[in-house]
């Protein structure tokens, strides 16, 4: 137990050092935080623009789609804050800096996370969580104890799912250094996919991303549970409650893939 506390203290000190160094340029940091919040706000504003043209999206009302978009935003921005810098792994692999992480008696993944922590992303994370709380207040949700607990859990589940994608996508750099755009297609592309009802999409594309990869468990299925609505796609109600389980599976797969990549890592020799 003492070893765990000592290790956590080391990570904490490195993280505090990163925050202090980035906060030295306060004006620049505040502008970056505000800029990222504006960009995130524009993504949400897109939902309202679509509703100015049509009164419903995929069979859902404005407040219902707002709940999905807000849940997606909260999940993604928190994951981006915690694990979004994992895409810098390719720079560490290319330059040979990853070797230095392996020499220390600490987790290489956690070292990478704290060393590359980006304070500017905290504004979007706070904004996403606040928007989710607002969406819960304006949506017509038949509250029960189970739904209240589920509402608290699903943003965490979504964040774990997206963090797993960030880590899994970054791990590909052990074999293919220039894999960043492919990984972004699933992380940032997944954010866009989960911001809208799955009923908007069709055919194999919807089935692959909603169920095959699991993006439907970030916002679509949890929103159905919270709203007390049956799935228009005809899936059993029990499936919609599976977001936490899917997040655990995604985390286990990402962890196993990361460990596999580290075992097969070949130093640049530099």
N, C-alpha and C positions, 0 to 999 in steps of 0.2 A: 504493500500500500504506500509506503514511504517512497519507493522507487517511482511509482506512478505520479505522486505529487511532485517529486523532483523533476521528472520529465515534463510534466505539464508546466512547471515553473520556467523551464528552459524555453519551451514554445512561447509562453507568455511574454518573456523578455524579448525574444526575437520579434514577435508581433508588435510589441510596444515600440521597439526601435524603428520598425518600418513605419508605423503611424507617425511617430515624431519626425522622422526624416521627411515624409511626404507633407506634413503640416508646416514645415519650415516656410513653404511658399504658400501662405494662406490665401491670398487673393486668387492665385491660379487654381488652388484646390477648390475653393468655393465656386468659382466659375465652372470648373469641370463637373462638380456635383450638380449644380443647377442645370447645366447643359444636358447632362445625362437624364435628369428628371424631365426636362422638356421633351426630349426624344421619346422617353417612355410614355409621357402623356399623349404625344401625338399618336402612338400606337393604339391607345385606348380611344382617342378621339375618332379614329377610323370607324369604330363600331357605331358611333352616333351619326357619322356621315352616311353610312350604309342605311341606317334607319330613317334618314331624311328622304331616301328614295323609296324604300319599302317598309311596311309596318311590321314585318317579321322576318326572321332569318332561320331557315331550316325548321319552321314550325314553332319557334320560340319567340316570346315577346322581348321588348327592349331590356327590361330589368333582369330577365332570365339570362339573356346573352351577356349582359353586363356582369352578372355573377360569374359566368364562365370565364370571361375575359379578365376579370379581376383576380380570380383564383389562379389562372394561368400566369398573370403578371407577378403575383405574390410568390408563387412557387419558383418561377424562373429567376427573378431578381435576387431572391435569397440564395439560390443555388449559384448564381453568377458571382455573388459577393464572396461566397465560401470557396467555390471550386472553379470559378470561371478562368482564373489565371493558370489553370492546368495546361492550357494550350501553349504556354511558354516552354513546355517540356521540349518541344522540337528545337528551340534555341539552345537549351542546356545540352541536348544530345549532340547537336551540330558542333558546338564549341568545346565539348568535353567537360563542361562544368558539372554535368550530372555525376561524374566520378567523385567529386568532392562531397556530394550528398551521401554517396554510398560508403564513404570512409568514416562517417560519423555514426556513433551507436544510437541513431534515432531513425524513425520512419522516414524514408526518402519522400514518400507522398506528402506527409505532414510538413516536412521541411520545405518542400516546393510550395505548398499552400501558404505558409506564413511568410516565406521570403518574397513571394510574388504578390502578396496581398495588396489590393488596390483600394485605397480609402475612398476614391471618387465614386465607387459603386454603392456606397452605403445610402446615398440619397434615393436611388431607385428602389432599393430594398424597402426602405421605410415607406416610400410612396406606394409601392405595391401592396404592402400590408395594410396601410390606411385605406386604400381603395377597396380592398377585400372586405374590410370591416364595414365600409359605407355600403357596399353591394349587399352584404348580409342584412343591413338595416332596411334597405329599400325594396328588396325582393320579397315576394309573398311566400314566406317559408312557414309551414305548420310546425312550429318548434316543439320538440320533445327532448328529453334528456339524452337519448341516443343521438339525435341530430346535432345537439349542441356539442357533444363530445366529438362527433365526426367532423363538425365544422372547424374545431380546433386542431384536429389531427391531419386533415387532408392537405393543408398548405405545407406541412412538414413532409408528408409523403411525396407531394409533388416536387418539393425542393430536393429530396433525396433522389428521386427519379432523374431529375435534370442533372444533378451533381454526378450521378452515375454515368450519364451520357457524356458530360464534360471529361470525366476521368477516362472512360472507355475510348472516346475519340482521341484524347491526348496520347494514350498508350500506343496507338498505331504508329506514332513517331519513332518508336524503337526499331521499326522495320522500314517505315516510309516517312522520311523527315518532312517532306512537303505535303503532309496529309491534312493541313489545317482547314482547307476549304471543304473537304469531304466531311470532316467532323462538324463544321459549322452548319452544313446542310441539315444535320440531325438535331443540333442544339437550337440554333436560332430559327431554323425551319420548323422544328418541333414547337417552339414558342408560338409561332404564327398559326400553326395547325390547331393548337389547343385553345387558341383565343376565340374560336367559333364552334358552333355545334357540329358534331360529326355528321349529322344529317344533311349538312350542306354539301358534303362530298359524296362521291358515288363509286360503285363498282369495287374493283380490286384495290384501288388506291385507298379508299376508306377502310376496308377490311384490314389491309396491311398495316396502316399507321395507327388505326384505332385499337385493334386487338393484337395484331402480329407484333408490333413494336411496343405497344402499350400506352400510346399517347392519350387514348381515351380515358385512362385512369387518372390523368392529371386534373382535368377540369370537367369534362363532359359527364362521365358517370357520377362523380361526386356531386355535381350540380343536380342531377336527376334525383339523387338521394335526398338532398337538402330541400328540393322543391316538392318532393313527394309525387313525382311524375313517373309513369311507366316509360320504358325505353321505346321510342318510336321504331327502333330497329328490331324490336321483338326479343331482345335478350332477357333472360331471367333477372328478377330484381336482385337476387343474391350477388350477381356479377358486379353490379354497381357499387357494392360495399367492399370490393376487393382492392381498392387503391393502396391501403397500407401493406397488404401482402405483396402486391406487384412491386412496390418500392423496395421492400426487403429483398425480393428476388433480384431486382436490378442492381442493388448495392452489392449483393453476393457475387453476381456475374462480373461486375466492374472490378471488384477487389481481386477475384481470381484471375481476370485478364491482366490486371496491373502486375500481379506477382509473376505471372507467366512472362510478361514483357521484361520485367527486371531480371529474371533468371536468364533470359536470352539476350540481354543487352551486351553489346560488344563495344568496349571503349574506343574512342577515336585515337587514343594514344598521345593526345596533345596535353 
